[in-house]
Amino acid sequence: MPQSEAVVALRDDRWHITGLESLAKALESMDIGPGAGGLAADRNRIVATLRTYLLPRFEDPHGPLVVVFAGPTGSGKSTLLNSLVGRDMSETGSLRPTTSEPVIVASEANAPRFETLTGAECEVVIGSAPILGVMALVDTPDIDSTSLDHRRKAEALVDRADVVVFVTSALRYADDVAWQVLRRAVSRGADVIHVLNRATSGKSGAVSDFRSLLRNEGLDDPLVTIPEHHIPTGGQQIPSLAIRSLRRRLAAIAAGRDTAARSTRDQVLAVALRDTQDLLAKVAGLGLELDAMSAELSLDLAHRAAGLDLTRVLSLDGITTPPPGRTARRRWRRELGLDGRGIPVLERRLVADITAVIHGDLRSWVEDERERLGGGVVERLTFAITPLITASLAGWVSFVSELAAGGDPGVLDRARTDLRERVGVVYEHFCSHVIEMIRARLGELEATDARAALVGLVSPTSLVDA
């Protein structure tokens, strides 16, 4: 490459590094709560792609290709890797799963690069096979392992790969979990080599069936088939001739290492930018949905408050205006319990009555809206109703003491009007509490910085349209 072109390429890589770092930080700072469906997981996967694959590849464009062997339990990944490098690098055996930690086979010169991969410690084994000069081969835990930790490690390594060697067998090629990981590998833009292991002549139907399944997924890449071989007890390799086709595929990629690395990098970048656009569009849509829901809930609860049946409470259980005359007033106070310790008792009963009416109505509304609000919100809301009612009714019963003292006869009318207003306040505050809790579960969904970082990356490049 002429010197001027090398300078331009370096500048472009540095520009991408700066832009990708800004995008990663902006996405990481976004507050996406657990109630936002799978948006948090989508965001985390994009960030992982930026940090564990794209940034390292732009920072070290000529580094060794990461070739990840992935597949279901017992598919023979470790045996194939051992056979390719000519040494027993990764443990095999009948006890499943055998590989519990990633095993990376690299040349001595490249080994320091792989002491950690995807943020996790890995076992790095030094190999001397010529192909290791431009590649590192990674054996992963089984993608269908019963151990969730194993599956996470395998998926993280698939997301870090330049090339995925997807290994399945004539008995396991239709397993759903394996196909989920295969789709994951294909969707991120990496090169995928499809390998059907242990394909005996008696199982030729498996070969055609697997090819048909690949075509149905839009994958017409050549299929590498490896015949079944008897491996002696304690052996961990199969004959070199059996893996000749796979070795040639990898050798062809290795011969064009820089081209392959750049092609995969650009494809993964295009997918990451497109996924980011989709994520930000979903976040914006969720924000609009929340705004619409807030307005709808506010109107609904306001109508519910206005229509709440308060007939019994507003009658104040027969409390009437004090009659004229001292004797009549004393008798009236005794009948209503407005003498001595009866005032607090009456006040507590009135508050209990109105609290029961409002509490029952709001509990009923919450249950009716359970599906829309979400179970987590519903359970917490039921504990919030009584404190809101208590706070709003504080001071309302002061009219009882005023009545007992023989105050203004209009005090009852004012008490009834005041109660209606306080009920409206209860429902208004409750609505605000509902929206606050929903927002807390969804997150702030503020994407301004991420949107600006994405625009900075997308505008000058056509990669996003790739």
N, C-alpha and C positions, 0 to 999 in steps of 0.2 A: 504494500500500500504506500503511495507517495506520502511524503511527510505532511503536506497540507491536508490530505484526506485524513491522516491519523489525528491531526489536531482537531479537525471538525468532529470526528468520531468521539474523541475524548471529551470535547465540550458537550456534545449531545448526551453522553453517558452521565456527565456531571449534572447537566440540566435535569435529566430524568431522576437522578438520585435525590436532588434537592426537592423536586416536585413530589416524588413518591414519599419522601420522609414527611413533608408537610401534609400530604393526604392521610398518611397513617396516623399522625398525631391528631389531626382534626377528627378522624373517625373514632379514635380511642377516647377523645374527650366528649363525644356525644353521649347524652344520657338516654339510653334506651332501656326501659324497665322490663321486668318479666312478663308483664301483661301485653306486650307488643308482639305477641305471637312468636314467630321464628326470626324476627328482625335482628335481635341481639346476636343470635347464632350466625346469621348471614354477615353481619358486620364483623364479628370476630374472625370468621373465615377469610374475609377480604383482607383484614389487617394481617392475619397470619401469612397470606400469600405475599403481601407487600414486604413484610419483615423477614420472612424465612426463605423466600425464593427470589422475588424480583430485585430487592435491594442488594442482596449478596451477589446476584448474577450481574447486575450493572456495575457493582464495585469490583468484581473480579470476572470480567467477561471471558477470559481465557482459562479459567479454572477448570478442573476435571468435571466431566458430566456426572451427574448423580443418577445412577440406574437402580431403581427400586424394584425388587422382586416381591410381588404381592399376590396373595391367593388364599383359598380356604384351607382348612385343616387337612393335612395329609396329602396336599397336592404335589409335594415334591420340590418346593422352592429351594430348600437348603441343599438337597442333593444336586440340583441343577447348578447352583452357585458353586458348590465344591467341585463339580465336574468341569466347569468353565475355567477355574483358576488352577485346577490340577492338584489341589490340596484340600484336606479336611478342615475347612475354615469355620463352618457353621454346623452345629450339632444336629444330627438327625436321629430318628428313633420311632418306636411304635407308641410311646407315651405321648399323648396329645394334650395341649400344644407343646412342641419341643422348644421352639424359639420363643423366649419370653421377653428378651431385650433385643433391640436392633443390633445387628452385627454388620459392620462396615469393613469391606475388604478394599484396601487402598495400597498404593505404592508407598515406599518409605518416604519419598519426597512429599507426597500429598497427605499423608496420615495426619499431620497436625491440624489440617483444615477441618477434620471431622471428629475432633474430640467431643464436640457437641453438635447435634443436628436437631433442628426444631426446638432448641432449648432444653433438650433432654440428654442425659449422659448416654453414650453409646459405647459398645465394645468395638474397638478398632483393631483389625488384624492386618498385619503387613503381608502383602503378597508380591510375587515377582513376575506374574504373567504380563506379557507385553501390553495387553489391552489396558492394564491398570495405570499405564502412563498418562492416559487421557480420560479414564473412567474410574469411578468408585462404585463397587457393587454392594448393594444394601439388602440384607435379608431381614424381613419384617416379621413381627408376631402375626399369627393367623388372624385374618380379617373377620372370621366368624367365631373367634374364640369366645368362650363363656365369660372370660375376664374382660370387663369393660375397659380396664386400663390397657390391655393388649390391643383391643380394637382401636382405641384412641391413638395409641402410638403408631399403629399401622396406617391409619387415615392421615395422621400428621405427616408421615414420611411420604405417602403418596402425593400430598400437596407440596412436598419439597423436591419432587423428582423432575429431572429433565426428560427421563425416559422411564416408563413403567412397563416392566415385564409382568404381564398378568398371567399367572400360572394357575390352571385348573386341571382337573383330571377327567377321564372318561366317566367317572362315577359322580363327579361333583360339579360338572359344568353348568347345570341349571339352577344351582343354589341361589336363592334370592339375595342373601346378604352379599355374596360375591359380586352379583350384578350391580348392586347398589354402589359398591366401591369402584367397580369398573366404570359405571356412568360418571362417578365423581372424578375419576382420572381423566376421562375423555372430555368432560365439560370444562375442565380448567385449561385445556389447550395443550397438554403435554403429549409427546409421542407415546403410543401404546403398542407394545408387541404382544399379540395374543398367542398363548402357548397352551396346547392341549397335550398334557402329559399322559403317559401310560396308555397310549392309543394303540391297542393290539389289533391285529387283522380281524379278530373276532368281534371287535367293537367299532367297525368302520361306520356303523350307523351313528355313533356318537360324533364322529368327525363331521358328517354331513349335517347332523342336527345342530351342532355348535355353530357351524358356518351359517346355517339358516337363522339362528338366533342373533348372530352378529349382524347379518344383513338387515334383519328387522329393526335393529338399533341404528341403521345407517352406517354400519362399519363394514366396509368391504376390504379392509386391509388383509394381506396374506396371512394365513393361519400357519403357525409353526406347530407341527405335530412331532411328538417324541414317542417312539415305540417303547413298550414295557420291556424292561430287562430284569433278569434275576440278579439281585445284589447279594453277594455272600454275607453271612452273618458278620456284623461288625463293619461291613463296607459302607462307605458314604458317597461313592461316586458311581457313575454309569460310564460305559465306554465312550470314548471321544467321538466315534462315528455317529452315535445316537444323537448327539447334540450339535452336529455339524451345521445344520440349518440355522439354529439359534446363534451359534458362534459367528456365522457369516453375517447375519443381520446386525449383530452388535459391532462387528468389525467394519461394516459399511458406515455405520453411524460414527464410529470412532475416527474413520478416515476423514470425515468431514466435520470434525469436532466443532470448530468455530461456527460453521454454517448451521449445524444442528442446534448448538447452544443459542445462537441468535434467533433462529426460527422459533424455537420453543419459547424463548423469552418474550418475543414479540407477540406470539399467540396468547401466552398467559397474561401479558399486559393488556391486550385487547379485551380479553374476557374479564379481567379484574376491573377495568374501567367501565365496561358495560354493566357488570354486576353492581358497581358503585352507583351508576346512574339509576338502575332499577331500585336499589335500596333507598336512595334519597327520594325517589318518586313515591315509594311506598310510605316513607316517613312523612312526607308532605301530605299524602292522602290520608294518613292516619290522623294527622293534626286537624285537617279539615273535618274529618268524621267526628273527632272529639268536640270541635267547636259546635257542629250541628247538634250533637247529642246534648251538649251543655244547654243550648237554647231550648231544645225539646223537653229536657227534664225540668228546666226552670219553669216553663209554661205549664207543664203537666202538674207539678207540685203546687204551683200557685192556684190553679183551678181546683185542685184537690183540697187545699186549705179553705178556699172560699166556699166549697160545697160541703165541708165537714159538718155533720149533724151534731150541733152543740145544744140542742133543745133542752135536754135534761139539765146540763150544767148551767146554761144561761138562765134557767128558771131559778137557779140558786136555792133549790130545794125548799121552796116556800118562804124564803126570806122576803119580808115585805118592808115597806117604809114604816118607820117608827110612828105609832099613833100619838096624837096630842094628849097631854095630861101626864102628870108624874106617875100616878098609880098605874095607868094603862101602859106606860113605858116600862115600869118595873116588871109587870106581868109579861109583857112582850119579850123582854130580855131573858126572863126565866124560861119561857117556852122555846126560845131559839138557842138557849145555852150561851147567851152573850154576857153572862155574869161570871166574875171570878175566873177560874181556870177553864171555863168553857170556850173562851175566845180562841186559844191555841188549838184546841181540839177541832173546832169548826174550820179553822184555817187549814189544818192538815188534811181534813176530809175533803175540802174543796179542791186543794192541790192534787190529792190522790185521784179524785174523780176525773179532773181534766187531763191529768197525766195518763190515766188508763185509756181515755178516749183517743188521745193523740198517739200514744205508744202503739195501741192496737192498729190504728189506721196506717201508721208508717211501717210497722212490721208487715202488714198485709201488702203494702206497696212494694216493699223490698223483695218479698217472696215472689210477687208477680213479675218483678224485673230481674230475677235471679240470673237468667240466661244472658241478658244484655249487660248486666253489671259485672258478672263474673263471681264465682264462688268465694274467692279470697276477699273481695270487697264486701259481699253480703255478710259474711261471718263477722267482720270487724264493724260493720255498720250497726248491727243489732245492739252492740255494746255502747254505741255513741248516742242513741236516741234519748235515753233518760237524762243524761247530763245536759243535753241541749234544751230539753223541756224545762228542767229545773232552773237553768240559768235565765231562760226567757220569762218564767213565771215569778221570779224573785220580786217581791214587792207588790205583786198584784193583789194579794189578800189584805193589804193594809186597809181596804175599805171596810173590812169587818170591824176593826177597832173604831173606825170613824162612825159606823152605824151604832155601835154600842154606846158611844159618847153622845148619841143623839144629834149627829151632824146633819148636813144638808140632805133633804129628802131625795135630791137628784143623784145621790151617790150610787145607787143601784144601776141606774141607766148608764152612768159613766163607767161603772165596773164592767157592765156587759159590753160596751163599746171597746173598752180597753182590752178585754179578753180576746175579742175578735182580732184586734190589731196584734196582740202578742202571739196568737196562734199563727197569724201570717208570718211573723218574724221567725217563729220556730221552723216553719216549713222552708222559709227562705234560707235560714242558716243551715238547715239539714241538706238542702240542695247544694249549697256551697261545699259542705262537707263531702257529699257524694262525689262531686266533680273533683275535689282535691284528692280524694282517695284514688279515683280512676287515673288522674294525672300522675299520681305517685307510682302507680303500677305500670303505666305506659312510659313514663320518663318525660323529660322536658321536650324531647324530639326537636331540639334546636340544631339545625344543620347548615347554618350560614357559612361557617368556616370550612366545612367539608365541601360544600357546593363551590365555594371560591377556589379551593385547592383543586377540585376536579376540573373546573373550567380552565384553570391554568395549565393542566396537563393535556386536556382534550383539544383545546383550541388550536395549538400550533401543530398538532400531529393528526395523521389520518389513521393511526393505529386503532382507534376506537371503532372505526368503520370496517376493520378487517373481518 
